[in-house]
């Protein structure tokens, strides 16, 4: 089956022709690692906005850790399938296909946050709030439900290319593995989110056609990407909270045990891992605790992937680590403690509010471009164009990267004015959501006249 679920095919044919599946997935990895969009993650918030302490995670270091866990998880699945002598039935007997299975998961993990705007979830909320009530057009659901997942899909399929049209041109299986929410805004699904804007419907349909996927059906490897992120982020956020001295390791453990006091099974696991971490010698207790739980969760997730493989292939399984399972309950308890002890710290909340204000302010400024008549806006896009009375608008337009403008120009050829306005809104959101935290804050100050 994975002979069909892993492919060298790309949306646009590669200029160098097709090579082996092992070579093509390595090409995918290189396209991601060497991309500007990936590098920008080093200046985007994981939990702590505008953080100077280099030991605290950014979106980039988080993505690298998720990729490591994803690779570990995929390798564990391969090992379990090999041990059960099911490897031929899975279509993974060839070394190249095993390699492709693992690398595709790893690269999906590298990509999982690439669409996040500045200031993370607060940046997403600012975009959604700003566009709320602006238009009755269904297309504007792209913005009122704005999320980093569909923006990431737009980056890798379109924006990342120097021409603003071709994206990274990844293999179809790599694109499919990144789609945590395999739907558009109007397609109802049990995930309650969407993973592709209306503007990328064509790319989504090519993926569905290639792998015979329905509107709610994920590519199987997307489950492993999601599990790797779930395993990583809450444990890493606790470690960063300790690094920032928001809480101590003992504070965390005591809060966690209090949270699970009514669940003796979970409490027993936590106390056992705590005892192991205390006896880890020179290894930091928080690191030892995190490492032990990562190994446990990877074992559980890889076993579940194999055991529930038929449900995964059918797209009916919601997630690998079920909320009501032992490991799901452990993860759930850790997430709750992180929310209460780390995310609600005043130092984080004040910076999040500042970030929200910055993104809203940028949208207020650049949003004035949405009010221009179409012919005026198009004229101002021309290099060196000068129009009396539009000096401010021209300077705003000149800030926007040429590849984003190329995406807009291509999308608006022979379209009606309503569609043009929607494409113009994407142009502005593409620019602002691609900013790093510090750049967005500085730009907000410049446009507000408090920095120059």
KELUMBA-759445 format. One record per residue (C-alpha): residue number from 1; z, y, x. Coordinates in steps of 0.25 Angstrom, whole numbers, plus 5000, padded with zeros to 4 digits. Layout:
<sites>
SITE   kedo      Z      Y      X
SITE    NUM      Z      Y      X
...
</sites>
This chain:
<sites>
SITE   kedo      Z      Y      X
SITE      1   5000   5000   5000
SITE      2   5003   5010   5011
SITE      3   4989   5007   5017
SITE      4   4985   5015   5004
SITE      5   4997   5025   5004
SITE      6   4994   5029   5019
SITE      7   4981   5036   5022
SITE      8   4973   5043   5032
SITE      9   4966   5051   5022
SITE     10   4968   5066   5021
SITE     11   4964   5077   5011
SITE     12   4954   5083   5020
SITE     13   4947   5074   5030
SITE     14   4952   5075   5045
SITE     15   4942   5081   5054
SITE     16   4945   5070   5064
SITE     17   4943   5059   5055
SITE     18   4953   5048   5050
SITE     19   4961   5040   5060
SITE     20   4972   5029   5058
SITE     21   4983   5031   5048
SITE     22   4993   5032   5060
SITE     23   4985   5043   5067
SITE     24   4983   5050   5054
SITE     25   4998   5051   5050
SITE     26   5001   5056   5064
SITE     27   4991   5067   5062
SITE     28   4998   5070   5049
SITE     29   5011   5071   5057
SITE     30   5005   5080   5067
SITE     31   4999   5089   5056
SITE     32   5013   5092   5051
SITE     33   5020   5093   5064
SITE     34   5010   5103   5069
SITE     35   5009   5112   5057
SITE     36   5015   5126   5055
SITE     37   5020   5122   5042
SITE     38   5029   5111   5048
SITE     39   5034   5120   5059
SITE     40   5038   5131   5049
SITE     41   5049   5121   5044
SITE     42   5057   5125   5057
SITE     43   5060   5138   5050
SITE     44   5062   5134   5036
SITE     45   5076   5131   5030
SITE     46   5081   5117   5028
SITE     47   5095   5121   5023
SITE     48   5099   5133   5031
SITE     49   5090   5145   5030
SITE     50   5086   5154   5043
SITE     51   5095   5145   5051
SITE     52   5096   5148   5066
SITE     53   5104   5136   5070
SITE     54   5093   5126   5076
SITE     55   5101   5114   5073
SITE     56   5100   5116   5058
SITE     57   5088   5110   5051
SITE     58   5076   5117   5047
SITE     59   5065   5112   5038
SITE     60   5058   5107   5050
SITE     61   5070   5099   5057
SITE     62   5073   5094   5043
SITE     63   5058   5089   5041
SITE     64   5059   5082   5055
SITE     65   5071   5075   5051
SITE     66   5066   5071   5038
SITE     67   5053   5066   5045
SITE     68   5062   5057   5054
SITE     69   5069   5051   5042
SITE     70   5056   5049   5035
SITE     71   5051   5041   5047
SITE     72   5063   5033   5048
SITE     73   5063   5030   5033
SITE     74   5048   5026   5034
SITE     75   5050   5017   5046
SITE     76   5062   5011   5039
SITE     77   5053   5008   5027
SITE     78   5042   5001   5036
SITE     79   5053   4993   5043
SITE     80   5058   4988   5029
SITE     81   5045   4984   5024
SITE     82   5041   4977   5037
SITE     83   5054   4969   5036
SITE     84   5051   4965   5022
SITE     85   5037   4961   5026
SITE     86   5031   4970   5016
SITE     87   5024   4978   5026
SITE     88   5010   4972   5022
SITE     89   5012   4974   5007
SITE     90   5016   4989   5010
SITE     91   5003   4990   5018
SITE     92   5010   4994   5031
SITE     93   5008   4983   5040
SITE     94   4999   4992   5049
SITE     95   5006   5000   5060
SITE     96   4998   5012   5057
SITE     97   5002   5012   5042
SITE     98   5017   5010   5046
SITE     99   5016   5022   5055
SITE    100   5009   5030   5044
SITE    101   5019   5026   5034
SITE    102   5030   5032   5043
SITE    103   5023   5044   5048
SITE    104   5019   5048   5034
SITE    105   5033   5048   5029
SITE    106   5037   5056   5042
SITE    107   5027   5067   5040
SITE    108   5030   5068   5025
SITE    109   5044   5071   5029
SITE    110   5039   5081   5039
SITE    111   5032   5088   5028
SITE    112   5042   5087   5017
SITE    113   5047   5101   5018
SITE    114   5035   5108   5024
SITE    115   5033   5116   5011
SITE    116   5047   5122   5010
SITE    117   5047   5137   5009
SITE    118   5057   5146   5017
SITE    119   5071   5144   5013
SITE    120   5069   5130   5007
SITE    121   5073   5128   4992
SITE    122   5076   5143   4990
SITE    123   5062   5146   4995
SITE    124   5056   5137   4985
SITE    125   5065   5142   4974
SITE    126   5061   5157   4977
SITE    127   5046   5153   4976
SITE    128   5048   5146   4963
SITE    129   5057   5157   4957
SITE    130   5047   5168   4961
SITE    131   5036   5162   4954
SITE    132   5043   5158   4942
SITE    133   5037   5165   4929
SITE    134   5026   5171   4937
SITE    135   5015   5163   4931
SITE    136   5013   5153   4919
SITE    137   5002   5145   4927
SITE    138   5006   5131   4930
SITE    139   5001   5133   4944
SITE    140   5013   5142   4946
SITE    141   5022   5129   4945
SITE    142   5018   5128   4960
SITE    143   5027   5140   4962
SITE    144   5038   5139   4951
SITE    145   5041   5125   4956
SITE    146   5039   5129   4971
SITE    147   5044   5118   4981
SITE    148   5042   5115   4996
SITE    149   5035   5102   4992
SITE    150   5022   5106   4986
SITE    151   5022   5118   4996
SITE    152   5023   5108   5007
SITE    153   5011   5100   5001
SITE    154   5003   5113   5000
SITE    155   5006   5115   5015
SITE    156   5002   5102   5020
SITE    157   4989   5101   5011
SITE    158   4984   5115   5011
SITE    159   4992   5126   5018
SITE    160   4995   5121   5032
SITE    161   4980   5120   5037
SITE    162   4975   5133   5044
SITE    163   4965   5135   5033
SITE    164   4976   5134   5022
SITE    165   4968   5123   5015
SITE    166   4969   5110   5022
SITE    167   4984   5108   5025
SITE    168   4988   5098   5035
SITE    169   4978   5088   5029
SITE    170   4988   5076   5030
SITE    171   4984   5062   5026
SITE    172   4986   5060   5011
SITE    173   4997   5050   5013
SITE    174   5005   5060   5021
SITE    175   5003   5071   5010
SITE    176   5007   5061   4999
SITE    177   5020   5057   5007
SITE    178   5024   5072   5007
SITE    179   5023   5073   4992
SITE    180   5038   5072   4987
SITE    181   5034   5077   4973
SITE    182   5020   5072   4971
SITE    183   5016   5081   4959
SITE    184   5011   5095   4955
SITE    185   5020   5105   4947
SITE    186   5015   5100   4933
SITE    187   5016   5086   4936
SITE    188   5029   5081   4931
SITE    189   5037   5071   4940
SITE    190   5050   5066   4942
SITE    191   5052   5073   4955
SITE    192   5053   5087   4947
SITE    193   5045   5093   4958
SITE    194   5031   5094   4963
SITE    195   5025   5092   4977
SITE    196   5011   5099   4975
SITE    197   5007   5112   4970
SITE    198   4995   5113   4960
SITE    199   4988   5119   4972
SITE    200   4989   5106   4980
SITE    201   4985   5097   4968
SITE    202   4972   5092   4975
SITE    203   4980   5087   4987
SITE    204   4990   5080   4978
SITE    205   4979   5073   4970
SITE    206   4972   5068   4982
SITE    207   4985   5062   4986
SITE    208   4988   5055   4973
SITE    209   4973   5050   4972
SITE    210   4974   5044   4986
SITE    211   4987   5036   4983
SITE    212   4986   5035   4968
SITE    213   4999   5043   4966
SITE    214   5003   5048   4952
SITE    215   5009   5062   4949
SITE    216   5023   5057   4952
SITE    217   5020   5047   4963
SITE    218   5024   5049   4977
SITE    219   5017   5043   4989
SITE    220   5027   5033   4994
SITE    221   5030   5039   5007
SITE    222   5035   5052   5000
SITE    223   5047   5044   4996
SITE    224   5051   5042   5010
SITE    225   5049   5057   5014
SITE    226   5058   5061   5002
SITE    227   5069   5051   5006
SITE    228   5068   5056   5021
SITE    229   5071   5070   5016
SITE    230   5082   5066   5007
SITE    231   5089   5058   5018
SITE    232   5088   5070   5028
SITE    233   5090   5083   5021
SITE    234   5104   5082   5016
SITE    235   5110   5075   5028
SITE    236   5103   5086   5037
SITE    237   5108   5097   5029
SITE    238   5123   5092   5030
SITE    239   5120   5092   5045
SITE    240   5115   5106   5045
SITE    241   5127   5110   5037
SITE    242   5136   5105   5048
SITE    243   5128   5111   5058
SITE    244   5130   5125   5051
SITE    245   5145   5122   5049
SITE    246   5144   5123   5034
SITE    247   5152   5110   5034
SITE    248   5157   5099   5043
SITE    249   5153   5085   5043
SITE    250   5166   5081   5038
SITE    251   5165   5092   5027
SITE    252   5151   5085   5023
SITE    253   5157   5071   5023
SITE    254   5169   5075   5015
SITE    255   5160   5082   5005
SITE    256   5151   5070   5004
SITE    257   5162   5060   5002
SITE    258   5168   5069   4991
SITE    259   5154   5069   4984
SITE    260   5153   5054   4984
SITE    261   5168   5051   4981
SITE    262   5164   5044   4968
SITE    263   5153   5036   4974
SITE    264   5161   5025   4983
SITE    265   5148   5019   4988
SITE    266   5142   5032   4993
SITE    267   5156   5036   4999
SITE    268   5157   5023   5006
SITE    269   5144   5026   5013
SITE    270   5147   5040   5017
SITE    271   5161   5036   5023
SITE    272   5154   5025   5031
SITE    273   5143   5035   5036
SITE    274   5154   5045   5039
SITE    275   5162   5035   5047
SITE    276   5150   5031   5055
SITE    277   5147   5045   5058
SITE    278   5161   5048   5063
SITE    279   5160   5036   5073
SITE    280   5146   5041   5078
SITE    281   5152   5045   5091
SITE    282   5145   5057   5097
SITE    283   5135   5059   5086
SITE    284   5138   5070   5076
SITE    285   5145   5065   5063
SITE    286   5135   5073   5054
SITE    287   5123   5067   5062
SITE    288   5129   5053   5062
SITE    289   5131   5054   5047
SITE    290   5117   5059   5044
SITE    291   5111   5049   5053
SITE    292   5118   5037   5047
SITE    293   5114   5042   5033
SITE    294   5100   5044   5036
SITE    295   5099   5030   5041
SITE    296   5105   5025   5029
SITE    297   5096   5033   5019
SITE    298   5084   5029   5027
SITE    299   5088   5014   5025
SITE    300   5090   5016   5011
SITE    301   5077   5024   5008
SITE    302   5068   5014   5016
SITE    303   5074   5003   5008
SITE    304   5072   5010   4995
SITE    305   5058   5013   4999
SITE    306   5055   4998   5001
SITE    307   5063   4993   4989
SITE    308   5057   5004   4979
SITE    309   5043   5004   4985
SITE    310   5036   5000   4972
SITE    311   5042   5012   4965
SITE    312   5039   5021   4977
SITE    313   5024   5016   4976
SITE    314   5024   5019   4961
SITE    315   5030   5033   4963
SITE    316   5042   5030   4953
SITE    317   5053   5030   4963
SITE    318   5060   5044   4963
SITE    319   5066   5043   4977
SITE    320   5069   5032   4987
SITE    321   5084   5035   4989
SITE    322   5088   5035   4974
SITE    323   5099   5045   4970
SITE    324   5108   5034   4964
SITE    325   5107   5024   4976
SITE    326   5118   5024   4986
SITE    327   5110   5032   4996
SITE    328   5105   5041   4986
SITE    329   5119   5044   4982
SITE    330   5123   5047   4996
SITE    331   5112   5056   4998
SITE    332   5115   5063   4985
SITE    333   5129   5066   4989
SITE    334   5125   5071   5002
SITE    335   5115   5081   4996
SITE    336   5126   5086   4986
SITE    337   5135   5089   4998
SITE    338   5124   5096   5005
SITE    339   5122   5105   4993
SITE    340   5136   5108   4992
SITE    341   5140   5109   5006
SITE    342   5128   5115   5013
SITE    343   5118   5121   5004
SITE    344   5128   5129   4997
SITE    345   5133   5135   5009
SITE    346   5133   5151   5008
SITE    347   5125   5153   5021
SITE    348   5114   5144   5016
SITE    349   5114   5150   5002
SITE    350   5113   5164   5006
SITE    351   5101   5161   5015
SITE    352   5094   5154   5004
SITE    353   5096   5166   4995
SITE    354   5090   5175   5006
SITE    355   5079   5165   5007
SITE    356   5076   5165   4992
SITE    357   5076   5180   4993
SITE    358   5066   5180   5004
SITE    359   5056   5171   4997
SITE    360   5057   5178   4984
SITE    361   5055   5191   4992
SITE    362   5043   5186   4999
SITE    363   5037   5181   4985
SITE    364   5040   5195   4979
SITE    365   5032   5201   4991
SITE    366   5020   5191   4992
SITE    367   5020   5189   4977
SITE    368   5015   5203   4975
SITE    369   5001   5197   4980
SITE    370   5001   5188   4967
SITE    371   5000   5201   4959
SITE    372   4987   5206   4966
SITE    373   4974   5204   4959
SITE    374   4966   5192   4964
SITE    375   4955   5200   4970
SITE    376   4965   5209   4977
SITE    377   4973   5198   4983
SITE    378   4960   5191   4988
SITE    379   4955   5204   4995
SITE    380   4968   5206   5002
SITE    381   4967   5192   5008
SITE    382   4955   5196   5016
SITE    383   4959   5199   5031
SITE    384   4959   5214   5033
SITE    385   4958   5217   5018
SITE    386   4963   5231   5014
SITE    387   4965   5236   5000
SITE    388   4971   5249   4996
SITE    389   4985   5247   4989
SITE    390   4987   5233   4994
SITE    391   4993   5235   5008
SITE    392   5006   5227   5005
SITE    393   4998   5215   4999
SITE    394   4989   5214   5010
SITE    395   5000   5213   5020
SITE    396   5007   5203   5012
SITE    397   4994   5195   5012
SITE    398   4992   5196   5027
SITE    399   5005   5189   5029
SITE    400   5000   5176   5022
SITE    401   4994   5165   5031
SITE    402   4979   5164   5031
SITE    403   4980   5149   5028
SITE    404   4987   5152   5015
SITE    405   4977   5162   5011
SITE    406   4966   5152   5014
SITE    407   4973   5142   5004
SITE    408   4973   5153   4994
SITE    409   4959   5157   4996
SITE    410   4954   5142   4995
SITE    411   4962   5140   4982
SITE    412   4957   5152   4975
SITE    413   4942   5150   4977
SITE    414   4936   5151   4963
SITE    415   4949   5150   4955
SITE    416   4954   5159   4944
SITE    417   4965   5170   4945
SITE    418   4976   5162   4940
SITE    419   4974   5151   4951
SITE    420   4972   5162   4961
SITE    421   4986   5168   4958
SITE    422   4992   5154   4960
SITE    423   4985   5152   4973
SITE    424   4990   5166   4977
SITE    425   5004   5162   4974
SITE    426   5003   5149   4982
SITE    427   4998   5158   4994
SITE    428   5010   5167   4993
SITE    429   5019   5155   4992
SITE    430   5012   5147   5003
SITE    431   5015   5159   5013
SITE    432   5030   5161   5009
SITE    433   5034   5147   5008
SITE    434   5028   5144   5022
SITE    435   5037   5155   5028
SITE    436   5049   5150   5037
SITE    437   5062   5155   5032
SITE    438   5064   5166   5043
SITE    439   5049   5171   5041
SITE    440   5051   5172   5026
SITE    441   5064   5180   5027
SITE    442   5058   5189   5038
SITE    443   5046   5191   5029
SITE    444   5055   5194   5017
SITE    445   5062   5205   5025
SITE    446   5049   5211   5030
SITE    447   5043   5212   5016
SITE    448   5056   5218   5011
SITE    449   5056   5229   5022
SITE    450   5069   5224   5029
SITE    451   5062   5218   5042
SITE    452   5049   5222   5049
</sites>
